[in-house]
Amino acid sequence: MPQPVRQTVVQRKNDPYIYLYVMGEWYCYNPLEPPLGSGAMGDVYKGYRCRNGAMIAVKRVKDFYANNKMIRERARLEASLAFRHPNLVEMIGCCEYAPDNGPIFILSNFVQGEDIDKYVKGFSDSPNRVEKICNAICSVLDALDYVHSRGVIHRDIKPSNIMIENGSNVRLMDLGISRMNGGNKFSSYGFIGTPQYSAPEQIKREEGNTANQINSTTDIYELGITFYELLTGENPMDSDSEAETLARQISKALPSNPAIPKKLMNVIWKATEKEQSKRYQTAFEFKNAINNALLPDPPLMERITQWMQSRVVALVSVIVAIAFIIFFIILILI
């Protein structure tokens, strides 16, 4: 006689909580309470580990998407990314009523904090504002370096997906669309990502077109746009029209802004180059460029010395080249 299948999602009469059995443990949440946040794919609620009452986060994929095979696969993928890194949210797992339809839930550790854009507003008058934002971005780059080394591309870097935990630690959120190919409902134009932050290759990508492949430089572009917005308080790609926003991402360079130091602006310009080959190729390279941009300029005499040395080297190279040409001409005449 076959054994009955144990339900992984349970609702009890006269009990507002939904109970979820994941990875050998029971968890619960109250769907009648307001969600902690909402995104394109689902709503996030505060939940609890039944064994000890520890808080967790429960993302319930919106019913509109729940029966979509690709969305379900994406939800399972997000829950399966068992990464352990101080700048990433740690996943617990997922559960569902049935493998092909009905609600699906993604569970992760609870992060107590606020979105990075709200965090930045809290020190808008600080003389160390730029340095603090740079430090936060570098933490995101540490997380990206980790996931990229494991073959995962985030594809939706934006302020609402970066959380500051307890006022200090940075955590990159929402890996739910990573590594997935094909269109979805994030954009009415059928690409994965958020228009205000998306890289040109996300918009122009066609199957089989190797010139527009999604890779680590896609995340670097999105973080560059995010970086600019945090420093200036505005996203220059944003528009009332999604079509116009996408057009700007494809062809409009970021304008310079007095809120961004010149050396740092050069770093952001390189990160947001429209051609992937011209951007920083790794998160580590991007992070090093930020740190170098924060270094003070060398003293005047040192800069003069460096300038003179470079001119001397150039002059010697020219003299050597001329001497070689003269020597070659003499050999021909002889």
C-alpha positions in Angstrom: 0.0 0.0 0.0 1.5 3.4 -1.0 2.4 5.8 1.7 0.4 9.1 1.7 2.2 12.1 0.5 2.9 14.6 3.3 1.5 18.1 2.5 4.1 20.8 2.4 1.6 23.6 2.7 -1.1 23.4 5.4 -4.0 25.7 6.5 -6.0 24.9 9.6 -9.5 25.9 10.4 -9.9 29.1 12.4 -6.1 29.6 12.2 -5.0 32.6 10.1 -1.4 31.2 9.7 -0.2 29.2 6.7 2.3 26.4 7.6 5.1 25.6 5.3 7.3 22.4 5.5 10.7 23.1 4.0 13.9 21.2 4.3 12.7 19.1 7.2 11.3 22.0 9.2 8.0 23.8 9.7 7.6 27.5 9.2 4.6 29.8 9.2 3.3 33.2 8.2 0.1 35.2 8.4 -1.2 36.2 5.0 -3.7 38.7 6.6 -0.8 40.9 7.8 0.5 43.5 5.4 3.5 42.4 3.4 6.9 43.7 4.1 7.3 44.5 0.5 6.0 43.8 -3.0 7.8 43.2 -6.3 7.1 42.1 -9.8 7.0 38.4 -9.0 5.5 38.4 -5.5 4.9 39.7 -2.0 7.2 39.2 0.9 5.8 38.6 4.4 7.3 38.2 7.8 7.3 34.6 8.8 8.6 32.4 11.7 10.4 29.1 12.3 7.9 27.1 14.3 10.6 25.4 16.3 12.0 28.5 18.0 10.0 31.5 16.7 13.0 32.9 14.8 11.9 35.4 12.1 12.2 34.5 8.4 11.0 36.1 5.1 8.3 34.3 3.0 7.9 35.4 -0.6 4.6 34.2 -2.1 4.8 34.3 -5.9 1.8 36.2 -7.2 -1.1 34.0 -8.3 -1.0 35.7 -11.7 2.4 34.1 -12.3 2.2 31.0 -10.2 0.9 28.7 -12.9 3.5 29.8 -15.4 6.0 27.1 -15.9 8.9 29.4 -16.4 8.1 31.5 -13.3 7.8 28.4 -11.2 11.2 27.2 -12.4 12.6 30.6 -11.6 11.2 30.5 -8.1 12.7 27.1 -7.5 16.0 28.3 -8.8 16.0 31.3 -6.5 15.3 29.1 -3.5 18.0 26.6 -4.5 20.8 29.2 -4.5 22.3 28.1 -1.2 25.0 30.7 -1.1 26.7 31.7 2.1 28.2 35.2 1.9 27.9 38.1 4.3 26.6 40.4 1.5 23.9 38.0 0.2 20.6 36.9 1.7 20.7 33.2 2.6 17.9 31.1 1.2 16.0 28.4 3.1 14.1 26.7 0.3 10.7 26.6 -1.3 7.4 24.7 -1.1 4.2 24.5 -3.1 0.8 22.9 -3.1 1.5 21.0 -6.3 4.4 20.8 -8.7 2.6 22.4 -11.7 0.0 24.8 -10.3 -1.2 26.8 -7.3 0.7 29.0 -4.9 4.5 28.7 -4.5 6.5 30.0 -1.6 10.2 31.0 -1.3 11.7 31.2 2.2 14.9 33.0 3.2 16.5 34.3 6.3 15.0 37.6 7.6 17.0 40.7 7.0 16.3 43.6 9.4 17.1 46.8 7.6 16.1 49.3 4.9 16.6 49.8 1.2 19.9 51.5 0.3 18.3 54.6 -1.2 16.5 55.3 2.2 19.8 54.5 4.0 21.6 57.1 1.9 19.0 59.8 2.6 19.8 59.4 6.3 23.3 60.9 5.9 22.6 63.4 3.0 24.4 66.2 4.8 27.4 64.1 6.0 30.9 65.2 4.7 31.7 61.5 4.3 28.6 60.9 2.2 30.4 59.9 -1.0 32.8 57.7 0.8 30.0 55.9 2.6 28.1 55.3 -0.6 31.3 54.0 -2.2 31.8 51.5 0.7 28.3 50.2 0.3 28.8 49.8 -3.5 32.0 47.9 -2.9 30.2 45.5 -0.6 27.7 44.9 -3.4 30.7 44.2 -5.7 32.0 41.7 -3.2 28.6 39.9 -3.5 28.7 40.0 -7.3 32.3 38.8 -7.4 31.1 35.8 -5.3 28.0 34.9 -7.4 29.8 35.6 -10.8 32.5 33.1 -9.8 29.7 30.6 -9.4 28.3 31.2 -12.8 25.3 33.3 -11.7 24.3 36.7 -13.2 21.9 38.7 -11.0 20.3 40.8 -13.9 18.2 43.1 -11.7 20.6 45.3 -9.7 18.7 48.4 -8.4 18.4 50.3 -5.1 15.3 48.3 -3.9 17.4 45.1 -4.2 20.2 46.3 -2.0 19.4 46.3 1.7 21.4 47.8 4.6 21.1 45.4 7.6 21.1 47.0 11.0 22.5 50.2 9.7 25.8 48.7 8.5 26.0 45.4 6.6 25.0 45.4 3.0 23.0 42.6 1.5 22.2 42.0 -2.2 18.6 40.7 -2.5 16.4 38.9 -5.0 18.3 36.4 -7.1 15.0 35.3 -8.5 15.7 36.1 -12.1 19.3 35.1 -12.2 20.5 32.7 -14.9 17.1 32.6 -16.6 16.7 33.2 -20.3 13.6 34.4 -22.2 11.0 37.1 -21.6 8.9 37.8 -18.6 6.5 40.4 -17.2 9.0 42.8 -15.8 8.8 44.8 -18.9 6.0 45.1 -21.5 8.8 44.8 -24.1 9.5 41.2 -23.0 13.0 41.3 -21.4 14.1 40.4 -17.9 15.1 43.3 -15.7 14.0 46.8 -14.7 14.0 49.4 -17.5 15.5 52.2 -15.5 18.6 50.1 -14.7 18.8 47.6 -17.6 21.9 47.3 -19.7 21.6 47.7 -23.5 22.2 44.0 -24.2 19.2 43.1 -22.0 17.0 45.3 -24.3 18.6 44.4 -27.6 19.3 40.8 -27.0 18.2 38.3 -29.6 18.6 34.5 -29.5 21.9 33.6 -31.1 23.3 37.1 -31.3 26.6 36.8 -29.5 27.0 40.6 -29.5 24.3 41.0 -26.9 24.9 38.2 -24.4 24.1 38.6 -20.7 27.2 38.3 -18.6 29.0 39.8 -15.6 29.3 43.2 -17.4 25.5 43.3 -17.4 25.4 43.5 -13.6 28.3 46.0 -13.7 26.3 48.3 -15.9 23.2 48.1 -13.7 25.2 48.7 -10.6 26.8 51.7 -12.3 23.4 53.2 -12.9 22.4 52.5 -9.3 25.7 54.1 -8.1 25.0 57.2 -10.1 21.4 57.4 -8.7 22.6 57.0 -5.1 25.2 59.8 -5.5 22.9 62.3 -7.3 19.4 61.4 -6.1 18.1 60.9 -9.7 18.0 58.3 -12.4 18.6 60.1 -15.8 17.3 57.1 -17.7 13.9 57.3 -16.2 11.0 58.6 -18.3 7.2 58.7 -18.3 7.4 56.4 -21.3 9.0 53.0 -20.9 9.9 53.1 -24.6 11.8 56.3 -24.0 13.6 54.8 -21.0 14.7 51.9 -23.0 15.9 54.2 -25.8 18.0 56.2 -23.4 19.6 53.0 -22.0 20.7 52.1 -25.5 22.1 55.4 -26.7 22.3 58.0 -23.9 25.4 58.4 -21.8 25.2 59.4 -18.2 25.5 63.2 -17.8 28.2 64.6 -15.5 26.9 65.8 -12.2 28.5 68.1 -9.6 27.5 65.7 -6.8 30.0 63.2 -8.2 33.8 63.9 -8.0 35.4 63.9 -11.4 37.6 60.8 -10.9 34.6 58.8 -9.6 32.5 60.1 -12.6 35.1 58.6 -14.9 34.7 55.3 -13.1 30.9 55.3 -13.5 31.2 56.2 -17.2 33.4 53.2 -17.8 31.0 50.9 -15.8 28.1 52.1 -17.9 29.6 52.0 -21.4 27.1 50.9 -24.0 29.5 48.4 -25.4 30.2 45.5 -23.0 33.8 45.2 -24.0 34.5 48.7 -22.9 33.2 48.2 -19.4 35.0 46.8 -16.4 35.0 43.1 -17.0 34.8 41.9 -13.4 33.4 43.1 -10.1 36.9 43.1 -8.7 38.1 45.5 -11.4 35.2 47.8 -10.7 35.9 47.8 -7.0 39.6 48.6 -7.5 38.7 51.5 -9.7 36.4 53.0 -7.0 39.0 52.6 -4.3 41.7 54.3 -6.6 39.3 57.1 -7.4 39.0 57.8 -3.6 42.7 58.2 -3.1 44.0 61.7 -2.7 45.9 63.3 -5.6 49.7 63.1 -5.1 51.5 66.3 -4.1 52.2 68.9 -6.9 55.9 68.2 -7.1 55.3 64.4 -7.4 52.8 65.1 -10.3 55.4 67.4 -12.0 58.0 64.7 -11.7 55.7 62.0 -13.1 54.8 64.3 -16.0 58.5 65.0 -16.8 59.4 61.3 -16.5 56.6 60.4 -19.0 57.8 63.1 -21.4 61.4 61.9 -21.1 60.4 58.3 -21.9 58.3 59.5 -24.9 61.2 61.7 -26.1 63.7 58.8 -25.9 61.3 56.5 -27.8 61.1 59.1 -30.6 64.9 59.5 -30.7 65.4 55.8 -30.9 62.8 55.5 -33.7 64.5 58.3 -35.7 67.9 56.7 -35.2 66.6 53.4 -36.4 65.1 55.0 -39.5 68.4 56.9 -40.3 70.4 53.7 -39.8 68.1 51.8 -42.2 68.3 54.5 -44.8 72.2 54.5 -44.6 72.2 50.7 -45.1 70.0 51.1 -48.2 72.3 53.8 -49.7 75.4 51.8 -49.1 
